[in-house]
Every structure is written in C-alpha cells, then in structure tokens.
Amino acid sequence: MLYISNHVVIPDDEIDLSAIRAQGAGGQNVNKVSSAIHLRFNIHASSLPYFYKERLLAHKDSRITADGTIIIKAQTHRTQEKNRNDALERLKTLILEATVIQKTRRPTKPTRNSQKRRMDKKTKHSKTKALRGRVKGD
C-alpha cells in the first residue's frame, strides 16, 4: 500500500514493479545483479479519485506517457530494496505535485509613491548620463 494522503491509498496490485539491470559503472556486479527498479502505474486503471486522475493526466511531465502510464526507473542505489522505496517515493511525489492547486494571481497597480520613486530615479540617472558628455571649452 502506498499512502498518498489520509484518504487516498494506492494498493500494491495497481503498481507494477519489475527488477532490471542497472546502467553505468559498477564492475561485474552490474552484469550479475538486477538492482534497478522499473515502476509502471496506469492512471486510467487506478483506484485514484477522479480529481487526482484528471490532474495527473493534465500534468506536463516526461514520465507520463500519452496513454496515461507513469514510468519511473530507479537505479541510484546499490540494493533493490532501496531502489524500490525510491521509485515509490518518486511516484508519491509526482502525484502530490500534480494535485497542488496554484494560487491565482491578481494583477495589482503600482502605488503612487512607487511610481514617483521610479520617475525620480530615472531623472537622476539621466542627469548623471548628461554630465558625462563632452566638456565645451572656450
């Protein structure tokens, strides 16, 4: 069971975990041991609430395929168990990121004082630039 929140839980049978050989350096160990984890999670076939499914499918992430499958490959650790926990934690993080509702931005007007400060600064800067010009001699 993967606990997303107090009310949302994903059963283990909905998450497909398979052990594969990890890439990269590691000597002979890499060729013998399948320590990396390949996680597949089908959003459409899951028991997630409709809101979560909708937000996940609309979320722009390279790990979510066009047919609604989340694919995560965990291979940072040397043991299969640590990679399994890492993959599940990354799935949980992805789901929580997708369900965060951004606060809507309300456009505001600059205050009169801030406008005045801006114009004073521009005037001062232009005077400084004008003083850098050529000195007229007699």
C-alpha distance (Angstrom), angle and dihedral (degrees) to the residues before:
residue distance angle dihedral
M1 . . .
L2 3.78 . .
Y3 3.80 111.8 .
I4 3.81 111.8 -148.4
S5 3.81 97.2 170.0
N6 3.82 138.1 -24.2
H7 3.80 92.1 -74.3
V8 3.82 103.2 26.6
V9 3.81 120.3 75.7
I10 3.81 129.9 164.6
P11 3.83 114.4 -148.1
D12 3.81 117.9 -132.2
D13 3.82 93.4 -117.1
E14 3.84 91.2 64.6
I15 3.82 92.2 57.9
D16 3.79 115.7 73.2
L17 3.81 110.9 -152.3
S18 3.80 121.2 -178.1
A19 3.79 129.5 175.6
I20 3.80 116.5 -127.9
R21 3.77 135.4 170.3
A22 3.78 114.5 -85.6
Q23 3.79 122.5 -122.7
G24 3.76 127.3 -127.0
A25 3.77 136.0 35.0
G26 3.77 122.9 -13.6
G27 3.76 106.8 115.5
Q28 3.78 120.3 -128.0
N29 3.81 91.4 -18.3
V30 3.82 90.7 72.3
N31 3.79 92.1 57.1
K32 3.81 94.9 49.4
V33 3.80 108.3 35.8
S34 3.81 128.1 62.9
S35 3.78 97.9 -148.1
A36 3.83 100.8 146.3
I37 3.81 119.8 90.6
H38 3.81 125.1 -140.6
L39 3.83 110.0 -159.6
R40 3.81 122.4 -164.8
F41 3.80 122.8 -175.6
N42 3.82 122.6 179.0
I43 3.80 109.0 -147.7
H44 3.83 95.5 -164.6
A45 3.83 94.8 51.4
S46 3.82 94.7 43.7
S47 3.79 128.4 104.8
L48 3.82 92.0 -124.8
P49 3.81 116.4 131.5
Y50 3.81 116.2 -95.4
F51 3.83 92.3 -107.7
Y52 3.82 91.6 57.1
K53 3.82 92.8 46.8
E54 3.80 92.1 48.7
R55 3.80 93.5 49.0
L56 3.83 93.3 45.5
L57 3.80 93.2 50.8
A58 3.82 90.9 49.1
H59 3.84 92.1 46.1
K60 3.81 114.1 107.1
D61 3.80 105.6 -131.9
S62 3.79 130.9 136.5
R63 3.82 90.9 -136.0
I64 3.84 91.4 64.8
T65 3.82 112.6 79.2
A66 3.79 125.8 -147.5
D67 3.82 92.2 -103.4
G68 3.83 91.5 55.4
T69 3.79 102.9 -98.8
I70 3.79 122.5 137.2
I71 3.81 112.5 -144.1
I72 3.81 119.6 -168.6
K73 3.80 125.6 175.4
A74 3.80 116.0 -162.7
Q75 3.79 117.4 -170.2
T76 3.81 106.7 138.0
H77 3.81 96.5 105.6
R78 3.81 129.4 62.7
T79 3.80 96.0 -129.9
Q80 3.77 127.6 68.0
E81 3.82 92.9 -135.5
K82 3.82 93.5 55.6
N83 3.82 90.8 47.4
R84 3.83 89.8 49.3
N85 3.82 91.2 52.6
D86 3.81 90.2 45.4
A87 3.82 92.2 51.9
L88 3.82 92.3 48.7
E89 3.80 91.3 47.3
R90 3.82 90.6 50.6
L91 3.81 90.3 50.3
K92 3.80 90.2 51.4
T93 3.82 91.1 48.1
L94 3.81 91.7 49.3
I95 3.81 92.0 51.4
L96 3.81 92.2 47.4
E97 3.82 92.1 47.9
A98 3.79 91.5 52.0
T99 3.81 93.3 51.4
V100 3.81 96.7 51.7
I101 3.79 109.2 111.5
Q102 3.79 112.6 -143.1
K103 3.77 118.1 -132.7
T104 3.81 110.9 -110.7
R105 3.78 114.3 -114.1
R106 3.76 117.1 -125.2
P107 3.80 112.7 -156.8
T108 3.79 112.8 -125.0
K109 3.80 132.6 -162.1
P110 3.80 119.3 -120.3
T111 3.79 113.0 -109.0
R112 3.77 120.2 -105.9
N113 3.80 91.1 -114.6
S114 3.83 92.8 52.5
Q115 3.82 90.0 50.1
K116 3.82 89.9 50.8
R117 3.83 91.7 49.1
R118 3.82 90.0 50.2
M119 3.81 93.2 51.0
D120 3.83 92.0 45.9
K121 3.80 90.0 51.6
K122 3.81 91.3 49.8
T123 3.81 91.4 49.3
K124 3.81 92.0 49.3
H125 3.82 91.1 48.4
S126 3.81 92.5 50.3
K127 3.83 91.4 50.3
T128 3.81 90.2 51.1
K129 3.80 90.1 51.0
A130 3.82 92.0 47.8
L131 3.81 91.1 53.3
R132 3.82 89.8 56.0
G133 3.80 91.0 66.6
R134 3.81 127.5 105.2
V135 3.75 117.2 -63.1
K136 3.82 111.2 -122.7
G137 3.78 112.0 -132.8
D138 3.80 131.4 -161.0
